[in-house]
């Protein structure tokens, strides 16, 4: 029997998350290589625009579940919708991007279906009767080889692991009937408190500027904001600064924070502790700015600038502005 891959398309504020398109692109590749199919599923309060947009990313079929309950992420209805979708579609592999949302439901979904789950993979391939791949563990010090058999296998994949490939197709769009009563909700969402609505999502950002303990005051944070703004980058921070209250904890990058994989990461006043590196080692190009030439971050940097950030950032930002204008 041919392999049927199904990618869950994560949507935020009506926009498809790039990390889901990366997973879909990889599933398309595998379907072509192994002679299977690669479908996508969209679960949202409004699916038509998203389904149309998805056509340019090459799925062989698109499934949708639409209900007002999906305006915000709620575990119970999402779990039920995905359970129903898996029953209807009977995929052999269900792939998610590794996001807060998928962390919330992946394990529960696998338990519900008495199936295997391989979370947070950095590579995956079809194996004989299942999925195999790689998964960074112990703050990425060790890469474990993992494999699960059975059908379906539920997996999630770290952002930045694969490129997005466009390939216009004309897939059939199938709506899966679904109903959900608010009475079934054990948790009521009362309010979403967003730290900042204009902030660039670190998981999706093409460029990230990360501040470390070397950024000591308001003047330093202002320079970080300016640099991020000229590069249209997301702002992140080391634990030294989130713990000190200088940056919101949601901006922490690392083992106990977010894992980012932008095209460009600039670490400013960050030493490069292993726990921080665990969250940014997958970045395509790493630039480090540090006054200590022996700082470990230079060991993993593609470009290094040794200097006092308060002195080197202002001319650096000015030059970038000139290039941009
Ligand atoms: P420091 O290590 O103090 O480095 C500051 C750097 O700034 C130095 O290299 C210094 O040379 C440079 N500097 C100082 N002044 C200037 C200047 N004017 N111009 C240029 N450079 C300057 N950390 C994380 O980041 N994320 C995590 O998720 C995380 N999880 C952890 C989990 C555990 C279980 C543990 C034990 C630790 C964790 N840590 C984490 C903490 C981690 O070990 C480091 O302590 C932390 O990353 C250090 O942050 P830093 O690089 O900003 O500070």
Boltz pocket constraint, residues with backbone or C-beta under 6 A from the ligand:
constraints:
  - pocket:
      binder: B
      contacts: [[A, 211], [A, 212], [A, 213], [A, 214], [A, 215], [A, 237], [A, 238], [A, 239], [A, 240], [A, 241], [A, 252], [A, 253], [A, 254], [A, 255], [A, 256], [A, 257], [A, 258], [A, 268], [A, 269], [A, 270], [A, 271], [A, 272], [A, 273], [A, 274], [A, 275], [A, 276], [A, 279], [A, 289], [A, 290], [A, 291], [A, 292], [A, 295], [A, 307], [A, 308], [A, 309], [A, 310]]
      max_distance: 6.0
